[in-house]
C-alpha cells in the first residue's frame, strides 16, 4: 500500500547542513555511552531504575543482489519502568555518512503479565522509496493471538532529507561537538506510528548540570517531532563539548537518562565561544590600502643595503604614517610614556 501523505520539504538550512558534514567530523561521533534511567522526582538521582545505552560504529551493510556498503551502525537500548511495569526498547539503524537511513528497526516491549505487548517498526529504503512495516503482538504468541502486520510505502520523491531516529541520534552528536544549532534546522521524519512528520532542532544554550557529585557546563538542545495531528513530542538533551550525553529526557516523562560516570568529565574538553559573525579571509591584493603599504615596504626588502639600520631610518622618514586611531596629533598614545627622569639604557 502506498500512502497519500504529503511530506514537508527539506529546508535550505537543513540541506546545507547535511552537505557540510565530513567524514572526519563523523569519526569523532563514533563511540558508545551508557546513562542511568532515574525518576525525575528523585532528589539525589543516584538510584538507577534502568539503563540507556547507545553506540555508533562503522559496519558493512549487506543486501541481497547489491554490493556491500560501508555505513554507520547506530544502536540503542533502553530498559526501565512505566507505571510500575517493566519496559524495554531497542533500535538498530544503518546510516550513510550523509545521514541517509538504509534500514532501521525499532522494537518496544511492555512486559505486562499475563498479556505482554510488543510492537516493532521496520523501515527499509529501496530504489522506489521506502517501505514501512509495523507489527503488533498482544499477549503470548499463539494461534488465537497472531501478530498484526501492516505495510505501506513512501515514494522516493517524498524522502529527500528524511531523518529517522538512528540518524537523529548521530546528528545530535555532530551538533553537540559544533556547540551550535543553525536556525531553521528542520527535517522530514517518520514518527513511531510510521506517519510522516517534521523534526526540528534548536539550541537552549550552555547551562551547568550535575554529573555525580561534580558539576559541569553542558550544551542543551531540543528536538521536537511535529505530527500531522498537531501533537508534538519534545525531547531535551544535554551534551559535553566532546559530544557525550549528560542528560536526556522527554518533556512530560516521569523518567530521565542521566550520566553518572564522573571520569568522562576529564576528557570532555571545553566550550569555545561562538563568534557573532563568520571569519572573512584577508585578500591584501584586492585591498588598495593594504596593497599600497606592502609595495612601499617591498622597496626596503628588495634593496638589501649594507647598513640596514641607517637605511631604514632614512626610508621611513619619508613615508607617510599609517592612518590609525592614534595617528592624529590630539590622540593619546596607546603605549605608556617614560617618566620624565628616565635615562636611556646607554647612559647618554
Buried (B, 14 or more C-beta within 10 A) or exposed (E): EEBEEEBBBBBEEBBEBBEEBEEEBBEEBBBEBBBBBBBEEBEEBEEBBBBBBBBBEEBEBEBEEEEEEEBBBBBBBBBBBEEEEBBBBBBBBBBBBEBBBBBBBBBBBBBBEEEBBBBBBBBBBEEEBBBBBBBEBBEEEEEEEEEEEEEBBBEEEBBEBBBBBBBBBBBBBBBBBBBEBBEEBBBBBBBBEBBBBBBBBBBBEBEEBBBBEEEBBBBBBBBBBBBEEEEEBBBBBBBBBBBBBBBBBBEEEBBBBBBBEEEBBEEBEEEEEEEEEEEEEEEEEEEEEEEEBEEBEEEBEEEEEEEEEEBEEEBEEEEEEEEEEEEEEEEEEEEEEEEEEEEEEEEE
